[in-house]
Amino acid sequence: MRKVAFALVACSLAIGFSYGGTNTAEAKTKIISYKNCKELNKVYKGGVARSSKVKNKGGKTHYKPYVSKALYDANKGRDRDKDLIACER
């Protein structure tokens, strides 16, 4: 009986993972390269940070940046002060 129960659990886990049971939040975020900071800030008010551990060099900001490595890398040219936060406000 235990073998049958184990086989059923193993099959249900395998089916769950094959149908997208391992989605991440970043995979759902569409990676867009914005043409300027005004366009980026319409969607992400505080800008985009490469990681949650970076610190702003440019002074006090009003909004917390959205953290996404892939989105930051797509908009790396928008980071004028090179503090790993693009278009911070």
Order of alpha helices (4+ residues) and beta strands (2+ residues): alpha-alpha-alpha-beta-beta-alpha-beta
